[in-house]
């Protein structure tokens, strides 16, 4: 079984400030890691993913995340946010053991990022 | 189609009625998921289909909920005898098995009155 904990339910920041959204996971097997973004009244959109290789992953809209296996973390960062980044962000994990048969995504509770002018 | 399509986008139903929610996944995607998102809550896993394997139904909250996937493509989530606590946005997603990246539809907002 796997679980995801997003440590902050709400993160308010000012425009052009840096931001970090924290995500920790637990799993008994190796995992794939994802960040999704949900804008108001829309579905979820993939921001970035870690499957293998470099632990620093770059995604869309200037976001990046770093996989830290020893700390079982996958924190999302952006050096300078815009008002348009205001949205809910979800961290998710899937089980690598299911690579050939597919495996379900387990999501965190979400972090509401609010960027203020 | 270009993306995952869900219908209807909004559904208002009376308590006790049955509802059917439809999901058309991306063509060629073998995995299909249903999630539920209640107000202020995260995404609650409901059910997962992968190819011809038996579906993972471990997330269905009660026996009033069921889902099927016909021909490995379109899926229908059925809620019988709806209750007010069933009110939520129901999200469908699909993925290619070897990437595991899931693409989500816009969701169906279900309101039980």
Interface residues (C-beta under 8 A of the other chain):
Chain A: X32 X34 X36 X42 X43 X44 X45 X46 X49 X51 X90 X94 X98 X99 X100 X101 X102 X103 X104 X105 X106 X107 X108 X109 X110
Chain B: X4 X30 X31 X33 X35 X41 X42 X43 X45 X48 X50 X51 X53 X56 X91 X93 X95 X97 X98 X99 X100 X101 X102 X103 X104 X105 X106 X107
